[in-house]
């Protein structure tokens, strides 16, 4: 491809809307352009990368015996209502009606649709195991689209669904996808880790996320320094650890705390530390109002709360509800006399002594409050794990780092097959529900994650296998006939052996050409300059600062060696 003909509107300045490196470089390197908030058009270079990632996914899915299909993105509401999930996604689901007033949605995921296909076509145990997948655009009306394609309203996903007759068969299907995902992300050049995860709205009996280590990741990942344990912070459990507190129960006392609502303000007021407090947070859980108590220096794990309550929607209560349940302004909620449907008490609060809590009265707190003596509630694990906790698997020290989720695999079990009556006849002639798995990869997000891990101050550094082009040939001076002739000769030879190659035939300064080559991240650059009169060209890898001089007739062999071609 000739750069003079390539639609490649690169940008010199960093767009003000772009907060993270991948978003900045995807815009600057002309991979995409914004259409609306969370919606992007992909340009030629960006589409080439997307298609290469998709092809890697196809190859590895096919290698494990999965078969590709393509489902509609316009989905009738009946299937979602049958599975009881029409309301689970809430406002994130794009809903619409046709001219006959029939309800549809733009597919955020496809469990119901694949289950419907299988229940209509599969009748016998002889037809399984089976794994079907598609690569297709999904739609979710994100409340706050951000970070470019990291969290967007429209995205390309590979979603696969396995169908088995036994739980052992599901384990085997799950393990096949685990192997495939490891190969996919390695081929994409990512530094990643498979971690335990919560099943969320997808449901099921177990799941793992594939996390790319990154400071800008929205997820927090727990790693053990002593064993192989790794989990999303939403999933990582804490335990009921009895504390050795050499302190007698003290008398309850109400204290006036004017202008002190937050933990920071209260620690100053009482001249103590945050662990001496228990904060009470009030939530709307579907049609109920619940309160959650955690230590003052801890964060509520809302996923754990949702799983305990088995609710669909969980959100912080507004000021009006807080006043109704406590009789006080926001910031003074406490467990004694609170009017909620359920009070959830974290293990640490149960095991502590003489805590300071809200008094359910504006400008007042209560000191020396103890679980069991002064209030009751449902005890459990309702907080985020911290660096102070021990590994749930071996008891070793843990660390918590940020990560980008690029893939997620679930053991769905019979969650959908039972609700939607997807059954088969087994060897004994008995009808049983099909056992399912679900496996997703975000294609756009994988692309952005690669950039987050592979860039420098000049631009993108694409891994060879997903680079939009493998080689760029740069004649330094277009008015120099000898340089142009040699560059064209190298360009044609590389094309002839199947190399994806660009030639920068623009009448631009060398610096402009080099800057663009670095910005768009082409793995190999061949520069044809004044030394061509001696038969010498420059060979440079984008991932290295070293420039090597080689003979013109050695270029093809050197490129093949760098690309590991036989």
Secondary structure, DSSP 8 states (H G I E B T S, - for coil): -BTTTS-----SS--TT--SHHHHHHHHTTSEEEEETTEEEE-HHHHHHHHHHHHHHHHHHHHTT-EE----SEEEHHHHHHTT-TTTSGGGS-EEE-TT--EEEE-S--HHHHHHHHHHH--BGGG-SEEEEEEEEEE---TT-BTGGGB-SEEEEEEEEEEESSHHHHHHHHHHHHHHHHHHHHHTT--EEEEE---GGG--SEEEEEEEE-TT-SEEEEEESSSS-EEETTT-----------------EEEE-TT--SHHHHHHHHTS-GGGBEEEEEEEETTEEEEEEEETT--B-HHHHHHHHT-S-EEE--HHHHHHHHSS-TT---STT---SEEEEEHHHHH--SEEEE-SSTTEEEEEE-BTTTB--EEE--B---TTSB-TTT--BEEEEEEEEEEEEEEEETHHHHHTT-EEE-TTS-EEE-EEEEEEEEHHHHHHHHHHHSEETTEE---GGG-S-SEEEEES-TT-HHHHHHHHHHHHHHHHTT--EEE---S--HHHHHHHHHHHT-SEEEEE-GGGGGTEEEEEETT-S-EEEEEGGGHHHHHHHHTT--
